[in-house]
Amino acid sequence: MPLPFLTADRAFDEAAEDVALPFDDRDRWRRPYRPGPWRVGAAALVLLLSSYVLVAAVVIAVAGTLSGAAVCMAVATAVVLCALRLLRMGVWVSARGLRRVGFFLTRTTPWERVVAVRTVQQPVRWLGLPRTVQGQALTLVSADRAPGDVPPLMTTHNADFLARAEAFDRAADVIEVWADEYRRA
């Protein structure tokens, strides 16, 4: 069964070394890296929880209280939507700009407003928790926002790149190339 969210790295790996942007349709939003094992594992656990809630909905429906079953179905649907949103989180690029997809908020910055995208060494949050460790972060310098106001796009210690430094370097390089290509255009 093909998994379309895994094609980003494969397209990058199979591209020739002289091709910086290996995608044909550059107007389509795409994430230039695979979701990390921590993100996929968390989504799998959330989907496991939703399966238990769906079984509870069936048991409640068989027992005869349809209103309770409807509530359980609504909760299961919300949990599945949360798992899908968790998998969509990350940095997405297209010819129109750079998009940072969070759990609750999606922010798109057109390439015209991007001053620079660079990798910096700084304290970063470990898996989004309050604990900070020394790591690398891909930061966005925007024309309309102060540098301290913009959270890092991705870090070496987030759910996509924890213990995958090579994947972080490759993804950061690809995003920096997209920024260089479209800021000049």
Legacy VTK file of the C-alpha trace (Angstrom):
# vtk DataFile Version 3.0
C-alpha trace
ASCII
DATASET POLYDATA
POINTS 185 float
0.000 0.000 0.000
1.581 3.322 -1.000
1.979 5.868 1.774
1.980 9.315 0.131
3.498 11.120 3.122
6.689 9.069 2.675
7.310 10.252 -0.906
8.935 13.557 0.063
12.245 12.070 1.177
12.214 9.475 -1.577
11.864 12.170 -4.254
14.705 14.086 -2.651
16.915 10.982 -2.368
16.336 9.910 -5.968
16.905 13.396 -7.414
20.180 14.201 -9.081
22.733 16.128 -7.056
22.527 19.167 -9.331
18.748 19.506 -8.908
18.008 21.521 -5.788
14.215 21.417 -6.041
13.282 17.925 -7.318
9.517 18.526 -7.586
7.655 19.075 -10.849
4.554 20.798 -9.473
5.939 23.560 -7.288
2.549 25.195 -6.704
1.423 22.251 -4.588
2.062 22.459 -0.836
4.449 19.736 0.302
6.465 18.811 3.356
10.076 18.228 2.252
10.704 15.566 4.903
9.047 12.522 6.396
7.154 12.779 9.668
9.334 11.503 12.495
8.801 8.315 14.472
7.744 10.214 17.594
4.986 12.025 15.692
3.797 8.861 13.929
3.904 6.881 17.191
1.865 9.515 19.036
-0.714 9.558 16.228
-0.891 5.750 16.314
-1.568 5.807 20.061
-4.289 8.427 19.580
-5.873 6.264 16.860
-5.704 3.270 19.220
-7.608 5.323 21.776
-10.210 6.197 19.146
-10.717 2.514 18.349
-11.582 1.847 22.000
-14.033 4.746 21.979
-15.629 3.383 18.775
-16.023 -0.066 20.376
-17.618 1.636 23.372
-20.010 3.436 21.011
-21.053 0.122 19.446
-21.596 -1.463 22.880
-23.631 1.518 24.020
-25.701 1.441 20.802
-26.428 -2.280 21.250
-27.423 -1.627 24.854
-30.099 0.721 23.564
-29.043 4.263 24.412
-28.516 5.911 21.047
-27.793 9.336 22.515
-24.840 7.906 24.454
-23.630 6.111 21.323
-23.852 9.359 19.353
-21.769 11.134 21.992
-19.145 8.364 21.841
-19.100 8.544 18.028
-18.601 12.314 18.194
-15.734 11.878 20.666
-14.147 9.181 18.470
-14.455 11.427 15.403
-12.786 14.296 17.279
-9.959 11.991 18.394
-9.393 10.760 14.810
-9.327 14.365 13.558
-6.753 15.200 16.258
-4.555 12.302 15.085
-4.781 13.498 11.483
-3.915 17.054 12.503
-0.961 15.727 14.485
0.343 14.036 11.334
-0.075 17.224 9.248
1.978 19.376 11.617
5.295 20.664 10.286
6.809 22.958 7.686
5.308 22.972 4.187
6.661 24.798 1.127
5.356 25.762 -2.282
5.984 28.446 -4.876
3.579 30.695 -2.942
5.456 30.667 0.357
6.386 28.848 3.513
3.690 27.413 5.768
4.126 26.394 9.398
1.313 24.044 10.395
0.756 23.757 14.135
-1.893 21.810 15.993
-4.234 24.791 16.399
-2.752 27.430 14.110
-1.420 27.506 10.563
0.688 30.477 9.536
1.695 31.111 5.913
4.448 33.554 4.989
4.699 34.534 1.310
8.208 34.406 -0.134
8.116 38.190 -0.649
8.068 38.692 3.130
10.833 36.164 3.867
14.147 37.899 4.543
16.099 34.742 5.418
15.738 31.139 6.500
18.750 29.930 8.430
19.901 27.218 10.790
21.127 28.463 14.170
22.557 26.813 17.273
20.366 27.699 20.274
18.473 26.221 23.224
15.441 24.357 21.860
12.462 22.672 23.477
12.644 18.911 23.804
9.527 17.378 22.121
7.703 20.677 22.670
7.919 20.359 26.459
9.179 23.195 28.709
12.580 21.500 29.134
15.209 23.041 26.844
18.377 21.452 25.507
21.108 22.723 23.238
20.302 22.003 19.600
19.788 23.442 16.162
16.742 25.302 14.954
15.607 26.394 11.516
14.479 29.996 11.953
12.522 32.324 9.725
13.431 36.005 9.517
10.364 37.815 8.249
10.122 41.409 7.020
6.987 42.168 9.032
7.872 40.487 12.360
10.703 40.943 14.842
13.184 38.003 14.950
12.293 37.128 18.557
8.564 36.956 17.794
8.785 34.058 15.328
9.092 30.566 16.847
11.541 28.210 15.129
10.149 26.383 12.108
11.679 23.081 13.235
14.346 21.892 15.639
16.626 18.902 16.110
14.619 17.928 19.192
11.022 18.129 17.943
8.809 15.127 17.178
10.047 14.898 13.582
13.806 15.021 14.124
14.615 13.724 17.619
17.651 11.421 17.178
17.592 12.061 13.396
20.203 14.798 12.948
20.935 13.827 9.343
17.258 14.107 8.424
17.110 17.541 10.077
20.146 18.722 8.122
18.677 17.478 4.846
15.242 19.035 5.503
16.773 22.338 6.616
18.927 22.444 3.487
15.929 21.807 1.237
13.838 24.514 2.910
16.746 26.984 2.723
17.118 26.206 -1.012
13.393 26.816 -1.562
13.730 30.137 0.268
16.779 31.187 -1.760
15.134 30.180 -5.023
11.861 32.020 -4.467
13.183 35.099 -2.665
15.242 35.881 -5.803
12.323 35.316 -8.181
LINES 1 186
185 0 1 2 3 4 5 6 7 8 9 10 11 12 13 14 15 16 17 18 19 20 21 22 23 24 25 26 27 28 29 30 31 32 33 34 35 36 37 38 39 40 41 42 43 44 45 46 47 48 49 50 51 52 53 54 55 56 57 58 59 60 61 62 63 64 65 66 67 68 69 70 71 72 73 74 75 76 77 78 79 80 81 82 83 84 85 86 87 88 89 90 91 92 93 94 95 96 97 98 99 100 101 102 103 104 105 106 107 108 109 110 111 112 113 114 115 116 117 118 119 120 121 122 123 124 125 126 127 128 129 130 131 132 133 134 135 136 137 138 139 140 141 142 143 144 145 146 147 148 149 150 151 152 153 154 155 156 157 158 159 160 161 162 163 164 165 166 167 168 169 170 171 172 173 174 175 176 177 178 179 180 181 182 183 184
